[in-house]
Amino acid sequence: MTAVISLIFWLVIIPFCIGLIPANFIVPEKRSPGFAILAGYFVMWALYALVTIPAVLWVEYSNFRKASAWFTVAAVLCAIGGILLWYRNSKKGNPGLLFGRGKDKNDGNVIFLDRLGKRIQEMSWEERIEWILFLGILGFQLYRAAAYTSFDGDDAYYVTESLLAQEAGVMYRILPYTGGSTGLDVRHALAVFPMWIAFIAARSGIHATVVSHLVMPLLLILLTYLLYFQIGKVLFYDKYVNLSVFMIVMGMFQIFGNVSIYTNETFFLTRTWQGKSVAGSLVIPAFFWLLLLLYERNKDEDNKDGNNKEKKQMNVGLWLLLVCVNMTAGICSSIAVFLVSILMAVTAFVLMIVERDFKVLIKLGAVCLPNVVYMGIYVVMAYSYLLR
């Protein structure tokens, strides 16, 4: 029972409360509990990178235990800060936890459950059947992930590293294949996602292997579909009836995407707990989600001169979250940092042309500064390793 309470605290309560920080710095129409929980995870993972990577590089003994203590304090303080911000906004009459986009001025004060209940009542029977079908697809994937968990050759390294951190209290200082001492692994030292799994295992008292193969698939599959739901809300903001079909299509892609061992769908369902799977399933789609939110146009307003009111409206919380997503790519995989940087560069160039604004290139370039620092550290580590 204590383990379950710990999991709920670290995997639900803490991320949600942390997510209230960026949620309080965006327009009320874009706030929702789903946004808060997703934002909380990306901010939490970015915070974990800030705390853990220095410990990996410069603390040799008991670096995992020290980093875990520092991260615990930092995460709790951020969660308290999110609650205080939410309380401040609630005193102003705007708690800001909406289900979707509002069309009238009073929507900012509507409670989430009331909006959700009204939305369900407005659904047609066809749409309700479609949502039931999607829930069946989701339930099937969760059941298969829990009851028929797969084991991969990479587990000999990643899961063992999580277990070594949990049991020995050190990160990347013991060779997982032999159990002997080793120098800092340049390839994996900066990708600390297995260490976050070890942190959850240590705080809950559950074996790191169980956390990797049971808890993480259930959690990350739900987070991925929540992210798809948020993307669908932006794409179909004026046609919610299509959202259920979108979710069904995404679910079917995941089930039948195992056309080779290298597809993202294969990694999503068979290597869910590995950082490279998280990078493909969560981090890269999160970029599209945030860019859609940042540069979406309000199609409900007909502006004859073509200048939309939301075109130049930038949300501080979304920019903050975009930085955190960049940092999350680093803890997942070193190659993911390079991939998302290329993605951001191409996107910035296209948006600069579409928006006819050179500032777009500067803003999206500034968002990638954590990636530049990350790659700089990686190059220095690799160069030092070659000089030995």
Secondary structure by P-SEA (a helix, b strand, c coil): caaaaaaaaaacaaaaaaaaaaaaacccccccaaaaaaaaaaaaaaaaaacccccccccccaaaaaaaaaaaaaaaaaaaaaaaaaaaaaaacccccccccccccccccccaaaaaaaaaaaccaaaaaaaaaaaaaaaaaaaaaacccccccccccaaaaaaaaaaccccccccccccccccccccccccaaaaaaaaaaaaacccaaaaaccaaaaaaaaaaaaaaaaaaaaaccccccaaaaaaaaaaaaaaaccccccccccccccccccaaaaaaccaaaaaaaaaaaacccccccccccccccccccccaaaaaaaaaaaaaaaaccaaaaaaaaaaaaaaaaaaaaaaccaaaaaaaaaaaaaaaaaaaaaaaaaaaaaac
